[in-house]
Amino acid sequence: MKISVIIPAYNEEKHLPSTINAIREAGWASELIGVNDGSRDRTGRMMEYYCDTTISFIKNQGKSTAAKAGWLASKGDYIVTLDADLRESAAYGEALIQALQHHYADLVIGKVQGNGRNGFGFVKRRVQRMIEQQSGISLEMPLSGQRAFRREHLPIFQEMKTEGFGLETIMNLHAIQQGFRIEEVNVPFVHKGKGWGWQGIYHRGKQWLEVERCLKKYGRSYTSLR
C-alpha cells in the first residue's frame, strides 16, 4: 500500500518545514509531493529540499490547479491532500487513510481545530447550507483542505471543473453527485490560520469570492443531488 501526500502551498516558508518533517517522522507516507503555487518567498526552495517531488508554478494558479497537479503526479494507491500550515499535527494524517480502509468511505475529510484566528466562518456556513439544501447531507467542515481518496477515483476528481479556493466545495458536490460516501473524521489537526489582520481579511475575502464564482460557473451541474 502506497500513500501519496500532496501539499499545495503559497508563501508558506514559515510552517512548511515542520509540516513535512512531522509527516516524515510519522512514517506513514510513501511519497511527498510539494506544489509551489507561485510563491514569492522560499517555499519552492524548501519543497525541493524536503519533498520527493516538487512542482513549481511561476505565477500563482490557485489551489484547485495546484492540488490537481499534485494528484496527477502522484503514484500512490491512496492520495492525501494536506495544508502546509498544519505543522506538527500533520503527523496524524494517517487517520484519513484508516477511514478510507475501515469505514468504506470514498472521500474522507479531516476536521481541523481552530485557534481563534480562523475568521468568522461565513463562507463555511454558506457552503454548509447550500450542500444540505441540495443533497440533504450535513457536513461540519466542508471547506477543510485535509482530504483523502483512492487512486481509482482520481480520474473522477480530475475531471471536475473548479478554480482557486472553490476546490473543496466543488469536490464535495462532485462526490455527492457520483454517489460517493463522504466521511468526516476527528483528527487532531491544528490549523495555524491567517489571523485577524489585513492578510487574514484578504485571504477570507478571496476565498469567499472564489467559492461564489465557482458556484456560479459550475454549480448548476449540481442543483439536483437528492
N, C-alpha and C positions, 0 to 999 in steps of 0.2 A: 504494500500500500504506500503510494507516494502522495505527499501533500505539498501543493504549491501555495505559497503565500505572496500575495501581491500588495505592495504598499505604494499607492499613488500619493504624491506629495508636492506641495508648492510652498517654498520658503519655510522648511521645517528643520533647519540645521540644528536648532536648539534641542529638539526632542528625538530626532531620528536615531542617533547612536544608541540611546538607552532602549528604544523600542526594538531595534534589530538585535541588540545584544541579549535582551530578555528572551526573544524567540529562539536565538541560537542556543542559549544556555538551557532552555527548557527541552530542547532536543526532539521536538515532535515534527518540525518542518523539514521536508526533503529539499526544497529549494526556496530561495528568497529572491523575488523579482521586484526591484525598485523602479518606479516610473517617475522621473523628474519632469514635472509639468511646467517647464519654462521658468524654473526658479531663478531668482536674482542673487541668492546667497550661495552657500556651499553645499546645498542639498545634493546636487548632482555628483560632486566630488566624493561626498560621503557615501553615496549609493555605490559608486564604482569601487570604493574600498571595502564596504561591508556586505554588499549583496552578491549573489551568484550571477545575476543578470541585471543590467541596467538599461533602461530605455529613456532617452532624453529628448524632449521637445525643445526647440529653440524658442518658440513662443508658447505662452500659456494656452492650452487647448480645452481646459475644463476637465472636471472629474470624470465625466462619462467616457470621454475619449481616452483618458489616461488609464482608467480601470480596464476598459475593453482591450487596450494594447497589451496590458499585463496578462489578462486572461488568455489572449491569443498566443502569447509567448510561452505560456505555462505547459508543463509536461505531466503534472500530477494527476492522480485518479480523483483527488479532491482539490477544489480551488477555494482558497480563503482570501478575502479582501479585508485588510485592517487599516485603520487610520494611523498616520505617522506619529501622532502625539499621545499614544497610549502609554508610552514609556514602559516601566517595569510590568505593568498589568498586561501587556501584550503576551506575556508568557502563558496566560490562561486561554489562549486561542484554541487550544486543542479541544476544549469543551464544545466548540461548534461542530467539530468532526464527530465527536461522540454522539451528538444529537442526530446527525445525519445517519450514522450507523445503527443506532439502537432505537430511535424513535420513528424511523421510517419517514422522516421529513425529506422534502425535496429542496427547500430553501430554508436555511437557518439564519436567524437574526440574533445577534448578541446584544443584550441590554447593556447600557453604559451608565455608570454612576456619574452624576454631575458633581461639580464642586462649587456651585454658586456663581459660576462665571459663564454659563451657557445660554444666557438670553432669556427672552420672555416666553418662548415656546409657541408663538402664534402660528408659525409655519407648520409645526408638528400637529397642532390641533386642527388646522385646516385640512391637512392630508388625512388625519385620522377620521374626521367626519366624512370626507369625500369617499374614502375606501369603505367605510361602514355603510354609507347610504347606497353605494353601488353594488356591494357584494355581501353585506351582512357580516363581514369579518372585522373584528376589532383587533387592532394592533397597538400595543403600548408604545413601541418605539419604531414607527415606520420610517424614520429618517436615519436610523443607525447605520453607519458605514461598515460595521463588523458583520460580515456575511460569509456563508459557505454554501457550496453546491457541488454536485457531482459532475465529472467531466462529460458524461453522456448528455447533460443539459447545456453544455457550453454553446452549441450552435443556436439553441433557442434564445439564450440571453444575448448572444452576439447580434442576432437579427433585430432585436428591439430598437426602436428609434427613440433616442433620448439625447439630451445635451446638458453639459455642466452639472450643477447640483440637482438636476432632475433625475439623476441616476436611480437613487433608492426608490423614489415614488413610482416611476415607470416600471422599475424592476418588480415592485410589489404587484402592480396591476397586471403586468405581463404574466407573472407566475400564477396569479389567480385565474386569469383567462385560460391558461394552459391546464388548469385543474390541479396544480401543484399544491402539496401540503406545506404551509408555512409554519415554522416553529420558532417562537421566541424563547430564548433561554437566558436564565440568570447567570451571568458571568461577571466576576469582579473586575471588569474593565473600568478604568478611570480615565475620563476624557479631560484633557487639560483645559479646553475651551479657549475662546478668543477674548474673554474679559468684557468689561463694560466701557472701555474706551472707544475711540473712533474706529480702530481696527475691528473690534467686535461688532460695532454697529454696521460698518461697511460689509463685513462678512455675512451677517444675518440678512441685510438688505439684498445683497447679491443672491443669496440662497433663495430668498422669497421670490425675487424676480425670475430666476431661472426655473424654479419649480412651476410657477404660474405660466411661464412661457411654454414649458414642455406640456403642461396640461392643455393649454390652448391649441398647440400644434398637433399633439399626438393623443390627447386624452379621449377624443371622440371614439377611438377604436375600442375603448374600454368602458363605454357608457352602460353596457348591459352585461353584468358579470354574474348575476344570480343564476 
